[in-house]
Amino acid sequence: MRENDFTRILDWPGYRVYRHEIKEEEKRLRLWVRRKRMNRKLVCSGCGRKLEEHHDVSEREVRDLPWGAYLTTVVVEVYRVRCPDCGVKVEKVPQLPSKAPFSKRFEEAVGQACESAAARQVARRTGLAESTVRAIDLRYLERWEANRRKPPLRHMGVDELYKGKQDKFLTVVCNLETAEPLWFGKERKKETLDEFFRSQLMSQQRKRIEAACVDMWEPFRQSIAQWAPNCRIVYDKFHIMQHANDAVDEVRRAEFFRQGVKKRGLIKGKRWLLLSRWKNLAIQQRGELNRLFQLNRRVFKAYLLKESLEWLWDYHYEKAMFNYLRKWMDQLKWQRLAPFDKLADMLLNHLDGILNYCRTKVRFGVVEAVNANLRLLINRGRGYKNLRYLLLKAKRLAAANLEFVVVQRIMKAA
């Protein structure tokens, strides 16, 4: 093959291959490239100024995408320029995005591979160290983040993620409309969320926030009330239902110890069934619960109260929602179920945040979906010491999911 053929296949705009070397035994291809004659404008890597003359020239070897079975490296002539503003600087080469010995498209290929596989698997596939793959992936994600349009924040979600005994909790702030995480903070204190509002949002951006979906953790509510004056706090449905499940479980445990030895076997092993929604159970599982309910009315009442509470969010008008909640609480007067009395007191103390759902509809499932994505990434990567890297990975995963949904809708419309 002639050098012109190598130039066309390499396809580096503005550069041509003037020499090549093929090692058949090692399956290696080495290409030497330099600027074409019509490509003499040099760009300062510091300020972006275009210059005519160069200071000196050197060679730099980088790894490029393989050509079939051949591992390919490219030796590039890189100029240094004398910039009036920056002094002597290396020129900006679009195909060389960093100081690392890899071309831009090689780093993009590694970054795209890391979207669907763990770094250790990509490392085995490319013959690189796992730490090198992670560094390439981080640079790829930083370039993606710098060049994309940032959607405005109108509905935000705040939740905590348990990372383990050492790091404890991680505060996660996400955009409910795009389902992507925006910021991570260590621990779950008021000062943690204060740092997000202070460092990530300007005053006008804070004023544009219309609603925040949070659990009933008081420090989060205080921080939002202080920094986002126009924001309505909506308490997360799934956290409220988690408290209802805890109440059912308390009733189950109390009945287990209250019953005699013979009847305990009916309650034992039914915890998962009692915490599941009726519509999600199979016929056989419903039969097991029905047999339990026939023998223990208190467990039956607790399960009915939990199931009926979920209908609260089917109402779209504030007064109708309040009336349903009041009727639900009226049922507790005759049930003598202490865990549900505590649950009712908690709901009354947080009534405004529950009714705010009728005023501003938010997507409850997004917060849990973001946390699920984070757990998936942490398990796949065997942990992340760099929170910035974890945040970018989660953002890219959310964007990829959104792109997939958009493509599906376009195909259905077509």
MOWOKA-V452814 format. One record per backbone hydrogen bond with DSSP energy under -1.0 kcal/mol. CO is the residue of the C=O (numbers start at 0). NH is the residue of the N-H. Records with the same first field share a line. If there is no record, write none. Layout:
CO->NH  NH
This chain:
1->5
2->6
3->7
4->8
5->9
6->10
11->14
13->35
15->33
18->31
20->29
22->26  27
26->70
27->22
28->72
29->20
30->74
31->17  18
32->76
33->15
35->38
41->50
42->91
43->47
48->43
50->41
55->79
57->77
59->75
61->73
62->102
66->69
69->66
70->28
71->63
72->30
73->61
74->32
75->59
77->57
78->90
79->54  55
80->88
82->86
86->82
88->80
89->44
92->95
94->103
99->101
100->62
102->106
103->107
104->108
105->109
106->110
107->111
108->112
109->113
112->115
117->121
118->122
119->123
120->124
121->125
122->126  127
128->132
129->133
130->134
131->135
132->136
133->137
134->138
135->139
136->140
137->141
138->142
139->143
140->144
141->145
142->146
153->209  210
154->175
155->212
156->173
158->171
160->169
163->167
167->162
168->186
169->160
170->184
171->158
172->181  182
173->156
174->178
179->174
182->172
184->170
188->192
189->193
190->194
191->195
192->196
193->197
194->198
195->199
201->205
202->206
203->207
209->231
210->155
211->233
212->157
213->235
216->220
217->221
218->222
219->223
220->224
221->225
222->226
223->227
227->230
231->211
233->213
235->239
236->240
237->241
238->242
239->243
240->244
241->245
242->246
243->247
244->248
245->249
246->250
247->251
248->252
249->253
250->254
251->255
252->256
253->257
254->258
259->263
262->265
263->267
266->269
269->273
270->274
276->279
277->280
281->285
282->286
283->287
284->288
285->289
286->290
287->291
288->292
289->293
291->295
295->299
296->300
297->301
298->302
299->303
300->304
301->305
302->306
303->307
304->308
308->311
310->313
311->314
316->320
317->321
318->322
319->323
320->324
321->325
322->326
323->327
324->328
325->329
326->330
328->331
329->332
336->340
337->341
338->342
339->343
340->344
341->345
342->346
343->347
344->348
347->350
349->353
350->354
351->355
352->234
353->356
354->357
355->359
364->368
365->369
366->370
367->371
368->372
369->373
370->374
371->375
372->376
373->377
374->378
375->379
376->380
377->382
385->389
386->390
387->391
388->392
389->393
390->394
391->395
392->396
393->397
394->398
395->399
396->400
397->401
398->402
399->403
400->404
401->405
402->406
403->407
404->408
405->409
406->410
407->411
408->412
409->413
